Amino acid sequence: MTKTTHPSDGYDTARSALRRVHAIHEYLINDRYPSQTALARRFEVSTKTIQRDVQFMKDTLALPINYDREHAGYAYSEAVTDMPAMKLRREELFALFVARSSIEKYQGTAFEDPLKSFFAKLLDHLSPLNLESMKEVVNYVTYLPAGQNTCRYRMLDVLSDACRRHKELIVRYQAVRQPLRQRVLQPYNLVNHDNRWYLFAKRKDDAEGDMRCYHLPRMTSAKLNGRTFERDTKFKLDKYLRNSFGIFVGEETYKVRVKFTPFAAPYQKERKWNQSQKIKNLKDGSVIVSLQVNHLTEVAAWILNWGGHAKVLSPKPLVELVKEELRKAAAHYGIETKG
């Protein structure tokens, strides 16, 4: 039976890839002669993925793997006692320990222990290429999280599995200022934006089939209902978010122009919000940032964050939105505003 190739076969994390490689090694040292098809079925990936795993084991780990025609499966052509240590270049080691340091931003969350466990196991399989000297990276690379993410690891694991295998979900979700409701979702993508987790999914009972965004901390439960769904292969997350300013997506396109004072100008050149962004330098040192967006909520928050150093030039709906928010803020402090 030929395994069907799914678009999700490209979904692969370092952790799952390492798990497959070690499992294949265990099969081989125990003379179990696994075939591509059997391994693909076992790990729920394509045969091409298994083929890449085996090639990695042969080329990078120098393991003597051959195809045994008599047993119709893979086998070691000579004795192998254990997985060889991985050899990394200095820049690769630096990148590894920077990634290890990033665990700091997950301290106090459900992700801290799994991440620490994973890196500990990974380091055990590395060759001793001056690892001790590289560990000092933690002394000069630090992550300062902007608040802790309250999403639970178990929740993320269930949603990730549902996205990969095109499985429907029954979730209990409470939108802002809305009662808690149960929904059947068809999940497409998990997104981490600004250290917050979101799920892009379609509601099964939505006749229009619109894509919706769900903030995971508002999801109190999620479980598979045993049904699969046909994923829309035309949907591409990067295309869907192309004109977004952050995570919000709307149907209308706005051409935003904001003028920043000379004080704020240098900071605007350090970040690109989307591909449409352009910056015009003015003689007095100020700049005008122009970009296209399809939702104004996050843009307004960005502008308000700069206070008197930012002025909206267009569009009018954004001007009115910022003005209204400033009126409300001024009222809190007894400041009267005109117009």
Protein Blocks (a to p, Z undefined) as FASTA:
>chain_A
ZZdddfklmpccfklmmmmmmmmmmmmmnonopafklmmmmnopafklmmmmmmmmmmmn
opacdddfklopaddfbdcfbdcdddddfklmmmmmmmmmmmmmmgoiaklmmmmmmmmm
mmmmpccehklmmmmmmmmpccddebjafbdfklmmmmmmmmmnopacddddddehiacd
ddddddfbdcdeehiacdddddfklmnlpacdddfklpmbdcdehiacdddfkbcfklmm
mmpcblbccfbdcdddddddfklmmmmmmpcfblkbccdddfkopacdddddfbfklmmm
mmmmnmmmbccfbdfklmmmmmmmmmmmmmmnopaceZZ
